[in-house]
């Protein structure tokens, strides 16, 4: 079952994405002065992209690629091996999806909720 709650200003969404149980927390961050809305992705077990018991590394990689592929098809591709700039609509960094627009973050949350 999908559940959500608001704790200390951080919106937490527990979502089940096919084989993967995720926790997605959000926060605002800045990159070169530009505001970004960040979705931090981790397993419900509390580990940050470590392989939980009973889940293979292949399943983990496949499921992570589902998140990235959805972002590519929804928000457009970014040039490979290019450092993110404040002009980017979105990018991935350290198990987090960074979105320039709050509406894009909401779309991400609604899709994976």
Secondary structure per residue as TSV (DSSP state, phi and psi in degrees):
chain	resnum	aa	ss	phi	psi
A	1	X	-	360.0	142.8
A	2	X	-	-85.0	135.7
A	3	X	E	-136.6	152.9
A	4	X	E	-145.6	156.0
A	5	X	E	-156.2	163.9
A	6	X	E	-116.2	122.5
A	7	X	E	-130.1	119.7
A	8	X	T	48.9	42.6
A	9	X	T	78.7	2.8
A	10	X	E	-111.0	124.8
A	11	X	E	-85.0	123.1
A	12	X	E	-112.6	128.9
A	13	X	E	-122.2	123.7
A	14	X	E	-98.5	123.3
A	15	X	E	-131.1	149.4
A	16	X	E	-110.6	118.9
A	17	X	E	-114.9	93.9
A	18	X	T	49.8	-105.4
A	19	X	T	-87.9	-5.4
A	20	X	E	-113.5	130.2
A	21	X	E	-99.8	120.7
A	22	X	E	-118.5	152.8
A	23	X	E	-116.4	129.9
A	24	X	E	-121.1	116.2
A	25	X	E	-108.3	150.7
A	26	X	E	-121.9	154.1
A	27	X	E	-159.3	163.9
A	28	X	E	-99.1	136.5
A	29	X	E	-137.0	169.4
A	30	X	E	-123.1	143.6
A	31	X	E	-130.8	115.0
A	32	X	T	51.3	38.8
A	33	X	T	87.4	-12.2
A	34	X	E	-89.8	137.1
A	35	X	E	-78.4	133.7
A	36	X	E	-126.6	150.2
A	37	X	E	-107.6	120.7
A	38	X	E	-110.5	131.5
A	39	X	E	-105.5	110.0
A	40	X	E	-90.3	121.9
A	41	X	E	-106.5	129.5
A	42	X	E	-150.8	167.0
A	43	X	E	-76.6	151.3
A	44	X	T	-58.1	-27.2
A	45	X	T	-65.1	-10.0
A	46	X	S	97.0	-10.2
A	47	X	-	-82.0	143.4
A	48	X	S	-95.2	87.6
A	49	X	S	63.4	24.0
A	50	X	-	-83.9	155.1
A	51	X	-	-77.7	114.2
A	52	X	-	-73.1	162.4
A	53	X	T	-56.1	131.5
A	54	X	T	86.3	0.7
A	55	X	-	-116.7	127.4
A	56	X	-	-81.1	159.3
A	57	X	H	-62.2	-33.5
A	58	X	H	-65.2	-41.4
A	59	X	H	-63.1	-42.2
A	60	X	H	-61.5	-47.9
A	61	X	H	-64.3	-41.5
A	62	X	H	-62.3	-44.0
A	63	X	H	-69.9	-37.7
A	64	X	H	-62.8	-40.9
A	65	X	H	-64.0	-29.4
A	66	X	H	-61.1	-42.3
A	67	X	H	-63.4	-47.9
A	68	X	H	-63.7	-45.3
A	69	X	H	-60.3	-39.3
A	70	X	H	-63.3	-42.5
A	71	X	H	-63.4	-41.8
A	72	X	H	-59.8	-47.0
A	73	X	H	-73.1	-26.8
A	74	X	H	-88.7	-43.0
A	75	X	H	-110.5	-6.4
A	76	X	-	97.4	158.8
A	77	X	-	-85.8	154.9
A	78	X	-	-108.5	152.1
A	79	X	-	-61.7	137.9
A	80	X	T	-69.6	149.0
A	81	X	T	56.4	30.3
A	82	X	-	-113.3	131.9
A	83	X	-	-66.3	137.5
A	84	X	-	-62.5	146.9
A	85	X	-	-122.7	168.6
A	86	X	T	-69.0	-7.8
A	87	X	T	-90.0	-10.5
A	88	X	-	-70.6	138.3
A	89	X	S	-70.1	-37.5
A	90	X	E	-159.4	159.4
A	91	X	E	-163.2	166.6
A	92	X	E	-111.7	136.1
A	93	X	E	-153.0	121.9
A	94	X	T	53.5	56.5
A	95	X	T	62.2	25.9
A	96	X	E	-133.6	144.2
A	97	X	E	-105.5	122.7
A	98	X	E	-104.4	126.6
A	99	X	E	-121.4	134.2
A	100	X	S	-72.0	-36.2
A	101	X	S	-106.7	136.9
A	102	X	H	-60.6	-35.8
A	103	X	H	-62.5	-34.9
A	104	X	H	-66.4	-40.7
A	105	X	H	-60.2	-44.4
A	106	X	H	-62.5	-40.0
A	107	X	H	-60.7	-43.8
A	108	X	H	-59.1	-48.0
A	109	X	H	-63.3	-42.7
A	110	X	H	-65.9	-37.0
A	111	X	H	-66.9	-40.3
A	112	X	H	-101.7	11.8
A	113	X	-	-81.9	360.0
